[in-house]
Amino acid sequence: MSASTDRLRANLQRVSPQAAKLYARMVEMSRSGRGQARSRDAAYLPELYESCGVTVEEMYAYIEELKTARLIEVEGEYPFEDAKIVDAVAAGALADEAAQRKQSFSDALVELQAKA
């Protein structure tokens, strides 16, 4: 296991399960290839909000958790912000591992947190 993957796993332990689920959605969105109009390795926050099923206030509280844990950086101006995945390669590797096990990335992150 790489140092960046170990660091990602450790940082994920510092956030709530709800924030981890939002992070999983961000990683999925950042990997979906939405064209050149969007930042690489980032989730567009207006699209994230539309797909996550939480209030704006809840979403931004989880985003603060993720920023504090150094899992994401927010770029751009409100409301057109992007959540940049700090270590997109390690996050992608974890997402790929979950897919190989036929497990959702969100469930895999919550399971990872429970093991700590």
C-alpha positions as CSV (number, residue, x, y, z in Angstrom):
1,M,0.0,0.0,0.0
2,S,1.4,3.4,-0.9
3,A,2.1,6.2,1.5
4,S,-0.6,8.4,-0.1
5,T,-3.2,5.6,0.2
6,D,-2.2,5.2,3.9
7,R,-2.5,9.0,4.4
8,L,-5.9,9.0,2.7
9,R,-7.2,6.2,4.9
10,A,-5.9,8.1,8.0
11,N,-7.6,11.3,6.9
12,L,-10.9,9.5,6.3
13,Q,-10.9,8.4,9.9
14,R,-11.2,12.1,10.9
15,V,-14.6,12.7,9.2
16,S,-18.1,11.6,10.0
17,P,-19.7,8.8,8.0
18,Q,-22.0,11.4,6.3
19,A,-18.9,13.5,5.2
20,A,-17.3,10.3,4.0
21,K,-20.3,9.5,1.8
22,L,-20.3,13.0,0.4
23,Y,-16.5,12.5,-0.3
24,A,-17.3,9.3,-2.1
25,R,-19.8,11.1,-4.3
26,M,-17.2,13.8,-5.0
27,V,-14.7,11.2,-6.1
28,E,-17.2,9.5,-8.3
29,M,-18.2,12.8,-9.9
30,S,-14.5,13.8,-10.4
31,R,-13.9,10.6,-12.3
32,S,-16.9,10.8,-14.6
33,G,-15.2,12.9,-17.3
34,R,-17.6,15.8,-17.8
35,G,-15.5,17.4,-20.5
36,Q,-13.0,20.2,-20.6
37,A,-15.3,22.8,-19.0
38,R,-14.6,21.4,-15.5
39,S,-11.5,21.2,-13.4
40,R,-9.7,17.9,-13.4
41,D,-10.1,15.7,-10.3
42,A,-12.9,17.9,-9.0
43,A,-16.6,17.8,-8.3
44,Y,-18.7,20.8,-9.3
45,L,-20.5,21.8,-6.1
46,P,-23.9,22.8,-7.8
47,E,-24.0,19.4,-9.4
48,L,-23.0,17.7,-6.2
49,Y,-25.8,19.5,-4.3
50,E,-28.4,18.4,-6.8
51,S,-27.3,14.7,-6.4
52,C,-26.5,14.4,-2.7
53,G,-29.9,14.8,-1.0
54,V,-28.9,17.1,1.8
55,T,-29.5,20.7,2.5
56,V,-27.0,23.4,1.4
57,E,-26.1,23.9,5.1
58,E,-25.5,20.2,5.7
59,M,-23.4,19.9,2.5
60,Y,-21.2,22.9,3.5
61,A,-20.8,21.5,7.0
62,Y,-19.5,18.2,5.5
63,I,-17.3,20.1,3.1
64,E,-15.7,21.9,6.0
65,E,-15.0,18.5,7.6
66,L,-13.4,17.3,4.4
67,K,-11.3,20.4,4.0
68,T,-10.1,20.2,7.7
69,A,-9.2,16.6,7.1
70,R,-7.2,17.7,4.0
71,L,-9.3,15.5,1.7
72,I,-10.5,18.3,-0.6
73,E,-9.7,21.9,-1.5
74,V,-12.5,24.2,-2.7
75,E,-11.7,26.3,-5.7
76,G,-13.7,29.0,-7.4
77,E,-16.3,31.5,-6.3
78,Y,-19.6,30.7,-4.7
79,P,-21.9,29.3,-6.1
80,F,-19.7,28.0,-8.9
81,E,-17.1,26.2,-6.8
82,D,-15.3,23.0,-7.4
83,A,-14.3,20.5,-4.7
84,K,-10.8,19.4,-5.8
85,I,-9.8,15.9,-4.6
86,V,-6.4,16.4,-2.8
87,D,-5.1,12.9,-3.6
88,A,-7.2,11.9,-6.6
89,V,-4.8,9.0,-7.5
90,A,-5.2,7.3,-4.1
91,A,-8.9,8.0,-4.0
92,G,-9.3,6.5,-7.4
93,A,-7.3,3.4,-6.3
94,L,-9.7,2.9,-3.3
95,A,-12.7,3.4,-5.6
96,D,-11.3,0.8,-8.0
97,E,-10.7,-1.7,-5.2
98,A,-14.3,-1.2,-4.1
99,A,-15.5,-1.8,-7.7
100,Q,-13.5,-5.0,-7.9
101,R,-15.3,-6.2,-4.8
102,K,-18.6,-5.1,-6.4
103,Q,-19.1,-2.7,-3.5
104,S,-20.1,1.0,-3.7
105,F,-17.3,3.4,-2.9
106,S,-19.5,5.0,-0.3
107,D,-20.1,1.7,1.5
108,A,-16.4,0.9,1.3
109,L,-15.5,4.2,2.9
110,V,-18.0,3.7,5.7
111,E,-16.7,0.2,6.2
112,L,-13.1,1.5,6.3
113,Q,-14.1,3.9,9.0
114,A,-15.7,1.2,11.1
115,K,-12.5,-0.8,11.1
116,A,-10.6,1.9,12.9
